[in-house]
Amino acid sequence: MIKENLQDIRNRISEACQRSGRDVSEITLIAVSKTFSSDKIREAHHSGIADIGESYVQEMTGKYKDLKNESIRWHFVGPLQRNKVKYIVDFVHLIHSVESLKVCQEIEKRASRIDRDIEVLVEVNTSGEPQKHGISPDEAPKLIDEIGVFDHVHVRGLMTMAPFVDDPNDARPSFKLLRDLQARLLDNGVPEILVQHLSMGMSNDFEVAIEEGATMVRIGSSIFGERLQ
């Protein structure tokens, strides 16, 4: 099932790229595997998925230990607390959900001890929903600038979660807002490498996100099936 689902997703990614005049090589597909077993992740990995996303530190570290011999790039996509950083800093490929300087200070402290560079994305709340994580678009330039003083923490882009809506097109304004923020940062002299990625779009809206400029899409249920509770 997973192999067939992945082929369907890849076809839809390709079609979305064709509609928007983009190259499919610009898109990184991240399979978000929270609640699913290490065996399911292994199946996805052996079906061609290199990038796996997790939302909870304890779950992520357990699966990393199970799959340590697999060449998986681990993405942390959930809210990250300072006291949890130490558990993932030695293996995480990319942290998508940075929203405070204090968390970055902790990442820097832990990364410096093992002399490892950690790449992060700044999470932006583009929907204005109070229950959503992320800083406001207006706060993003300041946080990116503050992170710039660190030796081991490097901003590589922006992330957002659009509102969950029945019509994927209703999520488009959130994606457009993030893309416009990226453009504004570039216009204001922020180096391109700091905002090269836009992580946005999930199972219900990833095609619209790609049309609006996503370079990373985070897809769970459309790959693994309905979440286990």
TIZA-146369 format. One line per 5 residues: number of its first residue (from 0); their letters; for each residue x, y, z of C-alpha. Coordinates in pm, 1 decimal. Example, Ala and Ser with C-alpha at 12.3 -4.5 7.8 and 13.67 -1.06 7.14 Angstrom:
2
0	AS	1230.0/-450.0/780.0 ~ 1367.0/-106.0/714.0 .
END
This chain:
229
0	MIKEN	0.0/0.0/0.0 ~ 274.4/245.8/95.5 ~ 461.8/194.5/-232.1 ~ 144.6/255.8/-433.9 ~ 55.0/561.6/-224.6 .
5	LQDIR	400.9/706.5/-277.5 ~ 372.9/663.7/-653.3 ~ 38.6/844.8/-648.4 ~ 184.8/1130.9/-441.9 ~ 484.6/1160.0/-673.2 .
10	NRISE	254.3/1174.7/-974.8 ~ 50.9/1451.1/-812.5 ~ 367.3/1642.0/-722.2 ~ 481.3/1615.8/-1083.7 ~ 146.3/1741.6/-1211.6 .
15	ACQRS	148.9/2035.2/-967.4 ~ 499.0/2125.3/-1085.7 ~ 388.2/2112.5/-1448.9 ~ 94.4/2344.4/-1374.7 ~ 321.1/2597.7/-1204.7 .
20	GRDVS	617.6/2575.7/-1440.3 ~ 848.8/2420.1/-1182.0 ~ 1093.9/2132.0/-1188.7 ~ 1001.5/1832.3/-974.4 ~ 1361.4/1821.0/-848.6 .
25	EITLI	1285.9/2138.5/-650.0 ~ 1047.3/1949.9/-420.3 ~ 1150.1/1740.2/-120.7 ~ 885.0/1492.6/-11.3 ~ 890.9/1436.3/364.6 .
30	AVSKT	691.7/1138.6/490.6 ~ 549.7/1229.9/831.3 ~ 530.6/908.8/1027.9 ~ 401.7/1006.6/1371.7 ~ 204.0/719.9/1533.4 .
35	FSSDK	325.2/475.7/1266.1 ~ 569.5/195.7/1341.1 ~ 936.6/170.4/1254.0 ~ 843.4/-113.5/1017.0 ~ 614.9/122.6/822.9 .
40	IREAH	896.1/377.3/801.6 ~ 1134.2/109.4/679.0 ~ 881.8/12.3/411.8 ~ 853.2/373.6/298.2 ~ 1230.0/414.1/299.7 .
45	HSGIA	1278.9/101.0/92.5 ~ 1017.0/238.7/-147.8 ~ 1231.9/543.1/-214.1 ~ 1165.5/786.6/70.6 ~ 1482.8/936.8/218.3 .
50	DIGES	1321.0/1203.0/438.0 ~ 1111.2/1115.4/744.0 ~ 933.2/1369.0/965.1 ~ 833.6/1329.9/1328.1 ~ 645.2/1560.1/1564.5 .
55	YVQEM	735.2/1419.6/1906.5 ~ 1088.7/1391.5/2039.2 ~ 1042.0/1068.1/2234.4 ~ 880.3/895.3/1938.9 ~ 1146.4/1022.8/1703.4 .
60	TGKYK	1439.0/907.5/1915.7 ~ 1289.5/560.7/1955.3 ~ 1242.4/519.9/1582.8 ~ 1588.7/657.1/1512.3 ~ 1737.4/387.0/1733.4 .
65	DLKNE	1530.2/120.4/1556.6 ~ 1637.5/243.9/1213.3 ~ 1988.8/364.7/1283.6 ~ 2132.1/149.2/1005.8 ~ 1902.7/301.8/743.8 .
70	SIRWH	2016.5/607.8/548.3 ~ 1723.5/821.5/663.9 ~ 1726.5/1199.4/694.4 ~ 1525.0/1284.6/1004.5 ~ 1315.0/1601.5/1009.7 .
75	FVGPL	1161.1/1735.1/1329.6 ~ 834.1/1907.6/1236.4 ~ 653.5/1952.9/1568.9 ~ 681.6/2210.8/1848.4 ~ 1025.9/2183.5/2008.2 .
80	QRNKV	1080.4/2252.8/2377.0 ~ 1422.5/2360.4/2504.1 ~ 1453.5/2063.1/2738.9 ~ 1403.1/1821.2/2448.0 ~ 1673.2/1958.2/2216.9 .
85	KYIVD	1947.4/1742.2/2367.4 ~ 1774.3/1422.7/2256.8 ~ 1779.0/1497.2/1882.8 ~ 2073.8/1728.6/1826.7 ~ 2318.4/1452.7/1737.1 .
90	FVHLI	2116.8/1311.0/1445.9 ~ 1841.3/1546.0/1327.7 ~ 1877.2/1657.4/965.7 ~ 1648.9/1962.2/977.8 ~ 1432.3/2125.9/1245.4 .
95	HSVES	1128.9/2285.4/1079.4 ~ 967.6/2445.0/1382.1 ~ 1194.8/2709.1/1536.9 ~ 989.4/2994.3/1678.3 ~ 1202.6/3146.1/1955.0 .
100	LKVCQ	1554.2/3265.8/2018.4 ~ 1568.8/3067.0/2343.3 ~ 1523.2/2736.2/2160.8 ~ 1796.0/2837.1/1914.7 ~ 2027.1/2923.6/2202.4 .
105	EIEKR	1975.2/2572.5/2338.5 ~ 2037.1/2417.5/1997.4 ~ 2357.2/2620.6/1966.1 ~ 2474.4/2514.7/2310.8 ~ 2413.0/2146.0/2244.8 .
110	ASRID	2545.7/2151.9/1888.1 ~ 2864.2/2330.9/1988.1 ~ 2945.1/2054.5/2236.5 ~ 2956.9/1798.3/1957.1 ~ 3079.2/2042.8/1689.9 .
115	RDIEV	2779.5/1975.8/1466.0 ~ 2597.8/2221.9/1243.0 ~ 2218.5/2218.7/1269.6 ~ 1993.2/2359.1/999.0 ~ 1656.8/2505.1/1097.7 .
120	LVEVN	1349.6/2666.8/949.9 ~ 1165.4/2953.2/1116.7 ~ 801.1/2864.9/1175.6 ~ 561.4/3143.3/1079.0 ~ 194.4/3162.4/1172.4 .
125	TSGEP	38.6/3267.5/843.5 ~ -323.9/3197.1/934.8 ~ -351.8/3415.0/1244.8 ~ -509.2/3124.5/1432.6 ~ -417.6/3151.4/1803.5 .
130	QKHGI	-388.8/2773.3/1842.3 ~ -122.5/2755.9/1571.5 ~ 247.2/2767.7/1658.3 ~ 486.4/3009.6/1491.9 ~ 581.8/3373.1/1504.5 .
135	SPDEA	405.8/3646.9/1312.1 ~ 539.1/3737.3/967.7 ~ 651.9/4073.7/1104.6 ~ 868.6/3903.1/1368.1 ~ 1050.2/3675.2/1125.4 .
140	PKLID	1320.4/3918.2/1005.3 ~ 1431.4/3991.0/1361.6 ~ 1454.2/3623.5/1459.4 ~ 1647.1/3534.0/1143.8 ~ 1888.9/3816.8/1219.6 .
145	EIGVF	1931.2/3703.9/1581.7 ~ 2001.8/3343.6/1481.3 ~ 2269.3/3473.5/1245.5 ~ 2514.5/3525.1/1534.4 ~ 2535.2/3151.7/1608.6 .
150	DHVHV	2817.1/2933.0/1481.1 ~ 2628.5/2602.2/1472.1 ~ 2264.3/2696.1/1400.9 ~ 2184.2/2799.2/1044.4 ~ 1849.6/2922.6/911.0 .
155	RGLMT	1763.9/2771.2/575.1 ~ 1406.8/2885.0/520.3 ~ 1053.6/2923.0/651.3 ~ 777.2/2684.5/753.6 ~ 404.9/2723.4/802.4 .
160	MAPFV	87.2/2526.1/866.1 ~ -215.0/2644.4/675.6 ~ -563.0/2622.5/827.3 ~ -729.7/2285.3/776.5 ~ -1002.7/2351.7/520.7 .
165	DDPND	-1231.5/2142.2/302.2 ~ -1124.3/2318.6/-17.1 ~ -743.0/2317.6/-57.4 ~ -764.6/2647.0/-244.7 ~ -878.2/2809.8/78.3 .
170	ARPSF	-529.4/2737.8/215.5 ~ -367.4/2929.1/-70.0 ~ -353.4/3267.9/110.4 ~ -136.4/3118.8/387.3 ~ 107.4/2973.1/137.1 .
175	KLLRD	116.2/3293.6/-64.0 ~ 185.1/3491.8/251.9 ~ 490.1/3276.3/328.6 ~ 617.3/3305.7/-27.1 ~ 568.3/3683.0/-15.8 .
180	LQARL	758.4/3697.1/314.8 ~ 1044.8/3508.4/151.1 ~ 1046.7/3759.6/-136.3 ~ 1038.2/4053.4/102.7 ~ 1330.9/3918.4/301.7 .
185	LDNGV	1531.4/3875.3/-18.6 ~ 1442.5/4228.5/-129.3 ~ 1569.4/4354.6/207.4 ~ 1907.5/4192.9/156.9 ~ 1871.4/3865.1/344.2 .
190	PEILV	2109.3/3616.0/178.5 ~ 1928.7/3365.3/-43.0 ~ 2071.1/3066.6/145.1 ~ 1888.5/3174.4/462.0 ~ 1544.0/3156.6/297.9 .
195	QHLSM	1598.8/2896.0/27.8 ~ 1329.6/2658.5/154.5 ~ 956.5/2692.5/207.4 ~ 817.9/2399.3/406.4 ~ 443.6/2407.5/354.9 .
200	GMSND	167.1/2177.3/244.1 ~ 35.8/1851.3/385.7 ~ -181.0/1565.2/260.0 ~ -489.7/1779.0/203.3 ~ -326.5/2080.4/36.7 .
205	FEVAI	26.5/2000.8/-85.6 ~ -54.4/2056.3/-453.1 ~ -168.5/2412.2/-384.3 ~ 142.2/2464.7/-170.0 ~ 364.4/2356.3/-459.1 .
210	EEGAT	182.9/2593.9/-692.4 ~ 261.4/2871.0/-442.6 ~ 631.2/2788.9/-410.6 ~ 678.7/2509.6/-156.6 ~ 1015.9/2335.2/-172.1 .
215	MVRIG	926.6/2084.3/100.7 ~ 591.3/1913.1/154.6 ~ 509.8/1717.0/472.1 ~ 276.7/1428.1/393.6 ~ 154.5/1165.4/638.0 .
220	SSIFG	-187.6/1006.6/597.2 ~ -176.0/1001.8/216.9 ~ 132.7/781.9/244.5 ~ 76.8/574.4/557.7 ~ -302.7/574.9/584.2 .
225	ERLQ	-522.6/705.2/862.8 ~ -333.3/791.0/1178.3 ~ -328.0/549.6/1467.9 ~ -459.0/702.9/1789.5 .
END
